[in-house]
């Protein structure tokens, strides 16, 4: 199961889809050169299939591409970062693991 993840800026979220089905979202806010990753939601039938990880990976890559620092407000994003220290260089406002 490999979702297609895309930014939906008018809704301030990244969306993961399998075929045409929305299976998860990661909400964000951008201000002052920072992207606050606020909440990850994977719909129940799709939990445990790497959807949240795909959303987070996409969000971190998008922030890096846009030259933004990341504020990891979402508990899932913080857990993801604990196992992906290579991304900590763009993270701010988090004391870390």
N, C-alpha and C positions, 0 to 999 in steps of 0.2 A: 504494500500500500504506500504509494508515493504521492503525497498531495501536491497540488499546484498552489503556490502561495503568491499573493499579489497585494500590493498596497491599494487601499481604498481611501484616499486622502479626505474625501468629502465626509466620510464616516469616522475618520481618525482611527483607523484600524487596519491591520493586516488580516487578510482572509485566506483560509486554507480550504481548498475544494478538492473533492474526488469526483471526477467527471463534472457534473453540474451541481453537485450537492455541497452546500456549505457545511463543513465539518468542524471548524474551529476559528477563533478570532483572537487577536492580540491587540488590545487598545493602547493608544499612545497619545501623547501631547508633545508638540514641538514648540519651544520658546527659548530665546537667548542662547542659541547654539547647542541646545540640549534636547534629546529625545527621551522623554520619560515613558518607560515601558510599564504600563499600569496594571493590566489584568489580562491573563491568559484564560481562555475558555475553550475546552474541547467538548463537543456534544457527546452524551453518554455512550451511544453506540460505537463511537470511534476512539474512546479512551484506550490507552495502552498500545497504540500503534505508531507512536513517534510524531504525532501531529503537533503537539506542543513544542517539541524540539525543532521541528521544521519551521514553525512560526518564529521561534526565538532566533534560530540561525539566520533566517531571512531578515529579521528586524535588525540584528547586529550588523550584518553585511550592508544593509541599506543605510544605517546610521554612519558606518565607516565610509561608504561611498559618498555620502552627502557631507562629510566632514563634521558630523555631530558627535558630541559626547553623549553617553547613555547613563540615565538614572534608572537603576533597576528597582522600581517600587514593587513590582510583582514578585511574590514569593517563588513562583516557578522559575522566573528568569534568574533570580538569585541562586537557586539550586543548580540551574544550568551552568551559570558562571563558575560555581565551585568546581565543576568537573571540566571546565574549558578555560583554564587560566590564560590561554593565549589571547583571549578577548578582553582581559582586564585593563589593557592600555587605553581603552576608550571609555571606561567606566568611572563615574564620579558620584559623590554623595552616597557612598556605601563603604563601610569599613572593611568589607570583604569577609571571606570565610574565617 
